[in-house]
């Protein structure tokens, strides 16, 4: 995969050398609450890198690692689409960098991979993520009830959002 350039961020394939910085970001309470992980977050990030069904891209801003964006593809022809997940360092939240990263990857998935539909599924109570994805053009599809187990073991709702190729901001 090539390096992708947004307005303010760069997305590049994640390499092993990125693991300590990404694990440190995942350890931030705001990120860990959503992405969780075991006692060894470096091992968790490395497991993401080994997952053959997920493509991991490191998000950089001003030559500094600020997070990771992942994508996967459903390749069944009748259901073909791509999905996105993202985490960013809380120190850069609220600056539009997440929106830039999502928008940049969305363009790539449509233009280079031919996806006609993209999905993202934030927790239904994650207002900041929902705002970010809405700014990138995603629209709510519906609530997925008891979709994901929280750190305390209880189930919580997720919001399915999608973006069609002809809705991608250019």
C-alpha positions in Angstrom: 0.0 0.0 0.0 1.2 3.5 -0.8 1.4 6.4 1.6 -1.7 8.5 1.7 -1.7 12.2 2.3 -4.6 14.1 3.7 -4.9 17.8 4.4 -3.0 17.5 7.7 -2.3 13.8 8.2 -0.2 11.2 6.6 -1.4 7.5 6.6 1.3 5.0 6.0 1.6 1.2 6.5 2.2 0.4 10.2 5.6 -1.1 10.9 6.9 -2.9 14.0 8.8 0.2 15.0 5.5 2.0 15.5 4.3 -0.5 18.1 5.6 1.2 21.3 4.1 4.6 20.3 0.8 3.1 19.3 0.6 1.0 22.5 1.3 4.2 24.5 -1.7 5.9 22.8 -3.9 2.8 23.4 -2.9 3.0 27.1 -4.5 6.5 27.4 -7.7 6.1 29.4 -9.9 7.7 26.8 -8.6 5.2 24.1 -8.4 2.2 26.3 -12.0 2.6 27.3 -13.0 2.1 23.6 -10.2 -0.2 22.3 -9.5 -2.1 25.5 -6.7 -4.7 25.5 -4.9 -6.9 27.8 -2.0 -6.3 30.1 0.5 -6.1 27.2 -0.8 -3.5 24.8 2.3 -3.8 22.6 1.4 -7.5 22.1 -2.2 -6.4 21.2 -0.9 -3.9 18.6 1.4 -6.6 17.2 -1.6 -9.0 17.0 -3.4 -6.3 14.9 -0.5 -6.2 12.5 -0.5 -10.0 12.1 -4.3 -10.1 11.4 -4.4 -11.0 7.7 -7.9 -9.6 7.3 -7.0 -6.1 8.7 -4.8 -3.5 7.1 -3.2 -1.1 9.6 -2.0 2.4 8.8 -0.2 4.6 11.2 -1.6 8.2 11.3 1.1 10.9 11.5 0.7 14.6 12.0 3.7 16.9 11.8 5.9 13.8 11.5 4.6 12.5 14.8 2.7 9.3 15.3 -0.8 10.2 16.6 -2.8 7.0 16.1 -3.7 4.2 13.8 -6.5 3.6 11.3 -7.5 0.1 10.2 -9.6 -1.2 7.4 -10.9 -4.6 6.4 -12.8 -5.7 3.3 -15.8 -8.0 2.9 -15.0 -9.6 -0.4 -18.2 -11.6 -0.9 -19.4 -10.1 -4.2 -23.0 -9.6 -3.2 -22.0 -7.9 0.0 -18.7 -6.3 -0.9 -17.8 -3.3 1.2 -15.0 -2.0 3.5 -15.0 -1.1 7.2 -12.9 1.3 9.1 -11.7 1.7 12.7 -9.6 4.5 14.2 -7.9 5.6 17.4 -6.0 8.8 18.0 -4.0 10.3 20.8 -6.4 12.2 23.0 -3.8 15.1 22.9 -4.9 15.8 19.3 -8.7 15.3 19.7 -10.9 18.1 18.5 -8.6 19.4 15.8 -10.2 17.6 12.8 -7.3 15.2 12.4 -9.6 12.1 12.8 -12.0 13.5 10.2 -9.0 14.1 7.8 -7.7 10.5 8.4 -11.1 8.9 7.8 -11.8 11.1 4.8 -8.3 10.3 3.3 -8.8 6.5 3.8 -12.3 6.7 2.4 -11.1 8.3 -0.8 -8.5 5.6 -1.2 -10.9 2.7 -0.5 -13.3 4.1 -3.2 -10.7 5.2 -5.8 -8.0 2.5 -5.5 -10.0 -0.5 -4.3 -13.4 0.2 -5.9 -15.5 0.0 -2.8 -19.0 1.4 -3.4 -19.9 1.4 0.4 -17.9 1.9 3.6 -19.0 1.3 7.1 -17.9 2.4 10.6 -19.4 1.4 13.9 -18.7 3.6 16.9 -20.2 3.0 20.3 -23.6 4.7 20.3 -22.6 6.8 23.3 -19.3 8.0 21.7 -20.5 11.4 20.6 -17.0 12.7 19.6 -16.4 9.7 17.3 -19.9 10.1 15.8 -19.2 13.8 15.1 -15.9 13.0 13.5 -17.4 10.4 11.2 -20.4 12.6 10.3 -18.0 15.4 9.3 -16.2 12.8 7.0 -19.6 12.1 5.3 -20.8 9.0 7.1 -24.5 8.8 7.9 -26.2 6.9 10.7 -27.9 3.7 9.5 -29.2 2.4 12.8 -28.5 1.3 16.3 -27.1 -2.2 16.8 -28.4 -3.2 20.2 -26.1 -4.8 22.7 -23.5 -4.9 20.0 -20.2 -4.8 22.0 -19.2 -5.9 25.4 -17.7 -3.1 27.6 -14.7 -3.5 29.9 -17.0 -4.2 32.8 -18.6 -7.2 30.9 -21.9 -5.5 30.2 -23.2 -5.1 26.6 -23.6 -1.7 25.0 -25.1 -0.4 21.8 -23.2 0.5 18.6 -24.1 2.9 15.9 -23.8 1.5 12.3 -22.8 4.3 9.9 -22.1 4.1 6.2 -20.8 6.2 3.4 -21.5 5.6 -0.3 -18.8 6.1 -3.0 -20.7 9.0 -4.6 -20.9 10.8 -1.1 -17.1 10.8 -0.5 -15.8 14.4 -0.1 -13.3 15.3 -2.8 
